[in-house]
């Protein structure tokens, strides 16, 4: 805002402005671009602040600032190789950059570290598919999780999706019906 123009280094004001811009949508996502700019200013003053690094790295793929995202994610992952936020953002950014092997590696690791993160499971599956590998690799990857969690409907759906991508429609249907009738299926 107006005050920041007078003192662009006022850290408490920058922090408040960043928080506010993320919460107040504007046409065309202008608030997100403003938030990214302010978060960069904060990180200029506090370069190792993981809270603001995570906020920015999470925002960058949404803005298609994929190279910047990969760079920042790499800095975060150098210090904490298991940082879920950085791995998720890196996976999305590499996917946007069509670096499917790297996107798969990040999404797969994020999913293995946080197995409840179904979004990363399906992103990993999609990145495997995008690599145009033999379809047996898709089902082998998903079946590995299903073997460990045979009665979990989430893994049944994942395996069903892998089977469908591999054009094994009968198995895809069987697994999907099994998951749909599972009382553990999240609502």
N, C-alpha and C positions, 0 to 999 in steps of 0.2 A: 503494500500500500504506500500511501503518501509519506508516512513516517520513515519507512525504509529508504526512501529516496534521500532523506536528510542524513541518515546514519546507517549505511548498508552493512556495517559491522556490528550492530547491536544484536548480540547473540540471543538474548531472551526474546526480543521482538521477532527475529528470524524464526526461532523455534515455534513461537505462537502462530506466526503467519503460515509456516509450513503445515502445521496441524490443521489450521482453519481451511487452507486451500484444498487440502485433501478431502475435507468433509463437505464442501460446498460446490456441487457440480455447476459447471458453466457450459454454455453451448460449445459444441466442438471439442469438449474436453480441455478447454483453455486452462482450467484450474490445475489439471495434471501437469501441463507444461510449466506453469508458474511454480507448482510445488517442486518439480524436478530442479528448476533453476535455484530456488531457495535452498533446497537440500544440498545442492552443490556448494552454495555459499557457506552453509553451515559446515560442511565437510572440509572446506578450505581452511576454516578456523579450527576444526576438531577432526583432523584427518583419520584418526583411529577410532572414532565413535561408532561402535558396531550397530547401535540402534538406528542411527541415521544412514549408515551404509546399507542396512537391510531395507529401510524404507525406500531408499533410492533404487537399489538393485531390483526390488519388487516392482517398482513403477516403470523402469526403463523398457522392458519388453512391450508393455502396453502402448508405449509411445513409438515403438519401432526403433529405439536407440539400442540396437542389438550389439554392436561392437563395443560400445561403452558398457553395456550390461555385462558382456563376457569378461571384459577387463576388470570391472569392479568385482564380479563374482569370483574371478581368479584371485584377487587380493584377499577377499574374505576367506576363500577356501584354503589359501596358503596358511592362514592362521588357524582355521577350524575346518578341516576336510569334511566334516559331517554337518555343516551348517545347511539345514534343510531349505531355508529361504534362498540362499545363494544357489544351491543345486537346482531348485525349481525354476528360478529365473534363468539360470544358465541353460537349462533344458529348453525352455521356451525360446530364448534368444538364438541358440544354435539351430533349433527347428526353423525359425524364421529365416535364418541365414542358409538354410538347406544343407547344413552340416549334420546329417542325420545320425551318423555314427556317434558323434560327440553328444548330440541331443539325447540319444538313447542311453549312453553311459551315465549322464547326469540324472535323467528321469529314473532309470533303473536303480541307481544308488539311493536317490531320494525315497523311492518306493520301498526299497529294502530296509532303509533306516526308519521309515514311518509307514508300516504296512496298511494303516488305515487311510493312507493318502491315495485314494482310488484315481484321482485325476492324474497323478504321476504314473500309475500303472497303465492307464489307457494311453497316455502320451508316449510312454516307453514302447508299448505295443505298436502304436502308429509309427514311431520312428524306426522300429524294426521293419515294418511293412514298407516304409518309404525307401529303405535301403535296397529293396528288390532282391532280397536274399531268397533262397528256397523257402517255400511256405512251411516246410517241416520245422524250420527254426522258430517260426511264430508259435506253433502249437507246442513245441518242446519247451520254450520259455514259459508259456502260460501254464502248461501241464505241471511244470516243476513246482509252482505254487499250489496248484490244485492237489497234488500228491501230498503236500504237507498239511493242507486244510481241506480235506475232501467234502466236509459237510458245510462249508462256509459258502453261502450264496454269492458273495462278492467274487470269490475266486471261480465259482462256477460260471458267472457271467463273463469274467475275463477270459476263461478258457473257451466259452462259447463264441466270444468275439474273435478270438484267435482262429478257431476252427472255421468260422464264416469267412475270414480273410484268406484262409488257406483253401477255400472252396470245398470244405468238408461240411456240407450243409446238413446232412443227417445228424452228425455229431453236434453241430452247432445248435440244432433244434432240440436234441435230447438234453443237452446241458442247460439251455435256456429254460426249458419246461421244468427241469429239476430245480433250477434256481427260483423260478416263479412260484413253485409249490412249497418252497422251503420256508418254514415258520420264522427262521432267523433273518429273512430278507428285510433290510432296513426300509422303512416307509418313507 
